């Protein structure tokens, strides 16, 4: 298997997008799968590398990346050394970053013989689930979409993150990262960007507009994004496939760091559902 880690792409927002590629060198053009991490996530979190290898072994050209403003850096793509960038992140930047990744795989001469550009799918975990639904709605190059523990609404997450007046006055509010113990900043631009781009960031409208196959996967033990969000996505796109993973939490019973050499039972089941759906 060929794995290239930490490729550097320049996106639209003055920060590099750090990217990994996994595929088998078998001289066959492969279906492309692009994976988007969620809030307070990163491409090397938990068992995402093992999941990537599973997709590559199944014959896919698998790409995962750090959103440009996720808080990682080129030198340290794991965790959040750049809290200034984290505070300046927003949904619009993440959508643009994903567009840059699709452009990159579509135009990179190194990949020309390796990829089937008529078969690009995108997968998003958690907040990334909302991002992939929005991007699918605005980019016809995407042929299938998968949401893993995906969110169905950005508005309630944006407007209810505390007191708006206080946020505006102080310019920043903080969320504690329980694992790293960092106070993660959210600058007020996050709210402003949402209001300015409300139409573009309407997950419900994007989901109702879907004309391509959509797989929804959610754990029935998810306390971070409740399963009723998956049920809403299914209601808005009745032709979608909906799989419930029993006893799975928000991260499919994986944690970070993940020292085991194999996926959790729940993430393996999830990965197999994805591979079968995309094949």
Backbone torsions as a table, in degrees:
resi	resn	phi	psi	omega
1	UNK	NA	138.2	178.0
2	UNK	-95.9	125.1	177.3
3	UNK	-127.3	122.9	172.2
4	UNK	-117.5	119.7	-175.2
5	UNK	-102.6	146.4	169.7
6	UNK	60.3	41.8	167.3
7	UNK	-66.0	144.2	-176.7
8	UNK	-107.8	121.2	174.0
9	UNK	-113.2	144.0	171.1
10	UNK	-95.3	120.3	177.3
11	UNK	-92.6	-156.4	-176.1
12	UNK	-89.7	-6.6	-166.2
13	UNK	-122.1	32.6	168.5
14	UNK	63.5	18.3	172.8
15	UNK	-133.5	141.0	179.4
16	UNK	-68.5	150.5	173.6
17	UNK	-105.9	113.8	-175.2
18	UNK	-91.4	127.5	-162.8
19	UNK	-134.0	141.7	175.7
20	UNK	-116.7	146.7	178.0
21	UNK	-130.1	134.0	178.8
22	UNK	-128.0	128.2	174.3
23	UNK	-163.9	162.3	175.3
24	UNK	-90.3	136.5	179.4
25	UNK	-86.7	81.3	-178.0
26	UNK	-120.7	11.9	175.3
27	UNK	60.2	27.9	174.4
28	UNK	-114.4	138.4	173.3
29	UNK	-68.2	130.0	-171.6
30	UNK	-111.9	151.5	170.9
31	UNK	-62.4	139.6	-177.0
32	UNK	-97.2	133.7	174.3
33	UNK	-126.4	126.8	179.3
34	UNK	-115.9	127.4	-176.0
35	UNK	-110.2	132.4	179.5
36	UNK	-113.5	125.5	177.2
37	UNK	-75.0	172.7	-178.0
38	UNK	-104.2	-166.2	-179.5
39	UNK	-62.3	134.4	-174.6
40	UNK	56.3	29.7	179.3
41	UNK	-110.9	174.1	175.4
42	UNK	-160.6	162.7	-169.6
43	UNK	-64.8	-25.7	-177.4
44	UNK	-101.4	13.6	-179.2
45	UNK	-63.7	143.7	167.8
46	UNK	47.7	-121.5	-175.4
47	UNK	-105.8	20.3	-178.0
48	UNK	-61.6	-33.2	177.9
49	UNK	-65.5	-39.6	176.7
50	UNK	-65.5	-40.2	176.8
51	UNK	-62.2	-43.1	178.9
52	UNK	-59.0	-42.8	179.6
53	UNK	-64.2	-35.3	177.8
54	UNK	-62.7	-43.0	178.0
55	UNK	-64.8	-43.0	179.8
56	UNK	-63.0	-42.9	178.8
57	UNK	-64.0	-26.0	178.1
58	UNK	-84.4	1.5	173.4
59	UNK	102.1	11.3	-179.9
60	UNK	-96.9	157.1	170.2
61	UNK	-96.9	103.9	-167.6
62	UNK	-106.2	129.2	-179.6
63	UNK	-122.5	133.3	169.4
64	UNK	-133.9	156.4	-171.4
65	UNK	-156.3	161.9	170.0
66	UNK	-93.1	128.3	170.1
67	UNK	-55.8	144.6	-170.1
68	UNK	-58.6	-30.3	-177.8
69	UNK	-113.6	32.0	-178.4
70	UNK	-78.0	-9.6	179.6
71	UNK	106.7	-8.7	173.6
72	UNK	-85.9	170.6	177.1
73	UNK	-130.2	173.0	176.4
74	UNK	-62.3	-42.4	-176.7
75	UNK	-74.3	-32.5	-177.1
76	UNK	-134.6	79.6	-176.0
77	UNK	-76.2	-7.5	178.6
78	UNK	-101.2	135.8	-178.3
79	UNK	70.6	-158.3	-161.5
80	UNK	-134.1	68.0	177.3
81	UNK	-71.4	-21.7	-175.2
82	UNK	-111.2	79.5	-177.9
83	UNK	-70.8	-23.7	175.0
84	UNK	-61.4	-44.9	177.3
85	UNK	-64.0	-44.0	179.2
86	UNK	-55.4	-44.7	-179.0
87	UNK	-66.7	-23.6	179.7
88	UNK	-96.0	6.9	177.5
89	UNK	-74.9	157.7	170.8
90	UNK	-161.2	172.7	-176.0
91	UNK	-63.6	-37.8	-178.0
92	UNK	-62.9	-41.6	178.8
93	UNK	-63.6	-40.1	-179.7
94	UNK	-65.3	-39.5	176.4
95	UNK	-62.3	-43.5	179.2
96	UNK	-65.4	-39.8	177.8
97	UNK	-60.4	-44.2	179.5
98	UNK	-63.1	-39.7	174.9
99	UNK	-60.0	-39.0	179.0
100	UNK	-64.8	-37.0	177.5
101	UNK	-65.9	-43.4	178.5
102	UNK	-63.3	-41.0	176.0
103	UNK	-60.3	-43.7	-175.7
104	UNK	-62.0	-48.9	-178.8
105	UNK	-69.5	-26.7	-177.7
106	UNK	-78.0	-23.0	-173.3
107	UNK	-118.4	-5.7	-175.5
108	UNK	-74.4	116.8	-176.3
109	UNK	-64.4	-25.7	178.5
110	UNK	-64.3	-24.7	-175.3
111	UNK	-97.9	-2.3	-166.8
112	UNK	-51.6	-45.7	-177.9
113	UNK	-85.7	-8.4	-170.6
114	UNK	-97.9	-20.7	-172.1
115	UNK	-119.4	147.9	171.5
116	UNK	-102.5	100.8	-173.7
117	UNK	-75.4	-5.8	173.6
118	UNK	-85.6	1.2	-177.0
119	UNK	-139.1	74.3	178.4
120	UNK	-107.1	126.3	176.5
121	UNK	-121.3	151.8	177.7
122	UNK	-127.9	141.8	-179.4
123	UNK	-123.4	135.7	176.6
124	UNK	-130.9	136.2	176.3
125	UNK	-101.2	131.4	173.3
126	UNK	60.7	-120.5	176.4
127	UNK	-58.7	-33.6	176.1
128	UNK	-60.3	-25.7	176.2
129	UNK	-63.7	-42.4	175.1
130	UNK	-64.0	-40.9	-179.5
131	UNK	-61.1	-44.8	-177.0
132	UNK	-68.5	-32.0	176.8
133	UNK	-67.0	-42.1	177.6
134	UNK	-64.4	-43.7	-178.4
135	UNK	-66.4	-39.4	178.2
136	UNK	-58.7	-37.4	-178.2
137	UNK	-69.0	-22.3	-175.7
138	UNK	-114.7	1.9	-177.2
139	UNK	-135.7	108.3	-175.1
140	UNK	-71.9	-7.5	177.5
141	UNK	-71.0	-19.8	-178.9
142	UNK	-81.8	125.5	-174.7
143	UNK	-106.1	-22.2	175.6
144	UNK	-147.9	152.6	-178.5
145	UNK	-138.2	142.1	179.2
146	UNK	-129.5	133.0	173.7
147	UNK	-114.1	126.6	178.5
148	UNK	-108.8	112.9	-177.3
149	UNK	50.7	40.6	-171.9
150	UNK	-77.9	150.3	176.6
151	UNK	-85.3	153.6	-177.8
152	UNK	-112.6	-1.1	-172.7
153	UNK	-155.2	119.0	176.0
154	UNK	-88.7	-24.5	-174.2
155	UNK	-63.4	-47.8	-177.1
156	UNK	-65.9	-28.9	179.0
157	UNK	-76.6	-23.2	-175.9
158	UNK	-90.2	-42.5	-172.9
159	UNK	-83.9	-17.5	-174.8
160	UNK	-111.1	24.1	-179.1
161	UNK	-85.9	43.4	-179.6
162	UNK	108.4	-162.6	-174.2
163	UNK	-81.5	117.2	-176.4
164	UNK	-64.3	-42.4	-178.9
165	UNK	-62.7	-43.0	179.0
166	UNK	-65.0	-41.3	178.3
167	UNK	-59.0	-45.7	-178.7
168	UNK	-64.7	-43.4	-177.7
169	UNK	-64.9	-46.0	-176.2
170	UNK	-84.5	-21.0	177.6
171	UNK	81.6	-7.7	-177.0
172	UNK	-156.2	148.5	165.6
173	UNK	-137.0	160.0	-170.4
174	UNK	-120.0	144.9	172.9
175	UNK	-123.4	129.5	-179.5
176	UNK	-76.0	131.4	171.7
177	UNK	-87.7	109.9	-174.5
178	UNK	-61.4	-28.5	-177.1
179	UNK	-83.7	-48.3	-175.5
180	UNK	-91.7	-11.1	-178.4
181	UNK	65.1	19.7	176.3
182	UNK	-87.1	146.2	167.1
183	UNK	-85.6	108.7	-174.0
184	UNK	-88.0	120.3	-177.2
185	UNK	-80.7	145.8	168.1
186	UNK	-124.7	110.1	178.8
187	UNK	-77.2	155.1	-174.0
188	UNK	-61.2	-21.0	177.1
189	UNK	-55.2	-27.3	-179.6
190	UNK	-59.2	-46.1	178.7
191	UNK	-68.6	-44.0	-179.0
192	UNK	-60.3	-42.7	180.0
193	UNK	-63.4	-39.3	179.5
194	UNK	-62.7	-45.8	-178.5
195	UNK	-63.2	-41.5	-178.9
196	UNK	-67.4	-27.4	-174.3
197	UNK	-118.9	29.3	-172.6
198	UNK	-56.4	-39.1	-178.1
199	UNK	-65.1	-45.3	-179.5
200	UNK	-66.2	-27.8	-171.5
201	UNK	-101.0	21.3	-178.5
202	UNK	-88.7	97.8	-175.4
203	UNK	-65.8	-38.3	179.7
204	UNK	-61.3	-47.1	-179.9
205	UNK	-62.9	-43.3	-179.9
206	UNK	-61.3	-41.8	-178.1
207	UNK	-67.2	-41.3	178.5
208	UNK	-64.4	-27.5	-178.3
209	UNK	-83.8	-8.3	-173.5
210	UNK	-58.8	134.5	177.0
211	UNK	-118.1	8.2	-175.8
212	UNK	-121.8	166.1	179.2
213	UNK	-62.3	139.0	-177.4
214	UNK	-134.8	126.9	175.1
215	UNK	-109.9	126.2	178.0
216	UNK	-108.6	123.8	177.0
217	UNK	-125.3	133.5	-178.6
218	UNK	-148.8	143.2	175.2
219	UNK	-84.7	143.4	-179.1
220	UNK	-81.7	0.8	177.8
221	UNK	-117.9	27.0	-177.8
222	UNK	-84.1	114.8	179.5
223	UNK	-100.2	-6.0	179.9
224	UNK	-89.7	-48.0	173.0
225	UNK	-122.7	110.0	-172.4
226	UNK	-69.5	153.0	-173.6
227	UNK	-64.8	-18.3	177.7
228	UNK	-66.0	-20.0	174.6
229	UNK	-68.7	-39.8	175.2
230	UNK	-63.9	-39.8	179.6
231	UNK	-64.3	-35.0	175.6
232	UNK	-65.1	-44.1	178.4
233	UNK	-58.9	-43.1	179.6
234	UNK	-63.0	-40.3	179.8
235	UNK	-65.0	-39.8	-178.4
236	UNK	-74.7	-24.6	178.2
237	UNK	-131.2	77.8	-172.1
238	UNK	-58.4	-23.6	-179.0
239	UNK	-81.0	-5.7	-179.3
240	UNK	-68.9	159.8	172.4
241	UNK	-95.0	141.4	-175.8
242	UNK	-129.4	117.6	179.0
243	UNK	-117.6	129.2	175.4
244	UNK	-102.6	127.5	179.1
245	UNK	-96.8	114.5	-176.0
246	UNK	-68.4	137.8	176.5
247	UNK	64.7	15.0	-179.5
248	UNK	-92.4	136.6	175.0
249	UNK	-89.4	-165.6	-173.7
250	UNK	-63.2	-29.5	-179.3
251	UNK	-113.1	28.2	173.5
252	UNK	53.4	40.6	172.3
253	UNK	64.0	32.1	171.9
254	UNK	-112.6	160.1	176.1
255	UNK	-139.7	174.8	177.8
256	UNK	-124.7	132.6	-3.8
257	UNK	-74.6	155.9	-179.5
258	UNK	-109.2	107.0	-172.8
259	UNK	-89.8	-12.3	-175.8
260	UNK	-76.8	156.2	-178.0
261	UNK	-88.4	2.8	179.3
262	UNK	-140.2	164.2	179.9
263	UNK	-69.9	156.2	167.7
264	UNK	-62.3	157.1	178.8
265	UNK	-55.0	-40.4	-175.7
266	UNK	-72.6	-38.6	178.3
267	UNK	-73.6	-31.6	175.4
268	UNK	-64.9	-43.2	177.6
269	UNK	-61.1	-43.2	178.5
270	UNK	-61.1	-47.7	-178.9
271	UNK	-61.2	-41.9	179.0
272	UNK	-64.2	-40.3	175.3
273	UNK	-59.2	-43.5	-179.3
274	UNK	-62.7	-47.7	-177.1
275	UNK	-62.3	-44.5	179.4
276	UNK	-64.1	-39.4	178.6
277	UNK	-64.1	-41.3	-176.0
278	UNK	-79.6	-20.7	178.6
279	UNK	-77.4	NA	NA
